[in-house]
Amino acid sequence: MIKELSDMPPGVIGFEAAGKLRAEDYRDVVLPALEQAAASGEVRFVIVMNDFDGMSGGALWQDLKLGIEQRNSCPLFADG
């Protein structure tokens, strides 16, 4: 399970994870919040893990995809 933290400073989105993360956690909670925050400019991402029991295969895949997508959109890694 993952939930978005509400008391974050501007430009920062935060989440608290507990138990086992699943693909649905990324799809329903993380991705919408990240897309909304990224539309406003640069984003910093914080995750607090309490009682973390790992990730399902689907969650691991979503995390990998998210990392690749963000890397490809980052100017530091742009070709040229």
N, C-alpha and C positions, 0 to 999 in steps of 0.2 A: 504494500500500500504506500502511496505517496500523496502528500497534500502540499498545496502551495502555502508558503508563509506570507502573511499579510503586512507585517511591519518592517519592510525593507526600505533602505534609502533609494532615492531616485537612481535609475540606471542599473539596479540590482534586482534580480528575481531569485527567490529562495524557495526551497522545498525541504520537507522533512520526510524521510523514508523510514519505514518500519516493516518488519516481516520480510516476505519475499516479493521482489519487484516483478511485475508481469508486463507484457507488451501493452496491455490496456492502460497501464499507468502512464506510459509514455504517450500513447495515442490520445488519451482523454484528458490528461493533466499537464504533462510537461510540454509537449509540442504546441498546444494552443497558447500557453503562456509565453513560451519562447518566441513564437511567431509574432505575437502581439507586441512584446517588448522590443524585438529586433526592428519592427516597423518604425519605432521611435528613435532608433539610433543604436549606438554601442551598448552592449548588455554584459553585465557580469552575472555569473551563475553560481549560486551557493547551494550545497545540499548537506543537510544534517542527517546522519544515519544513526538512529537509535534502534537497538534490538534488530539489527540487519541479519536476515537469514539467506541472503544471496539473491540471484536473479534467475528467472526462467530463461529457457533458450530464446523465446520470443523477445523478452526484455533485453537480453544481451544483443540480439540482432538490431533492435530499435536503437540502442545506445550506440552501436557501431555506425549505423546509418546516419544518426544525428551528428556524430563526430565528423564523418566524411563530408556531409552536406555543409556543415559550418566551416570546415577547413577550406572547402572549395569557394565559399563566399567571402572568406577573409582576405583583405588586401595584402596582408603579409605574405601570403602564399600564391598570389596572382602571378601568372607568367608575364615576363617582360622585364 
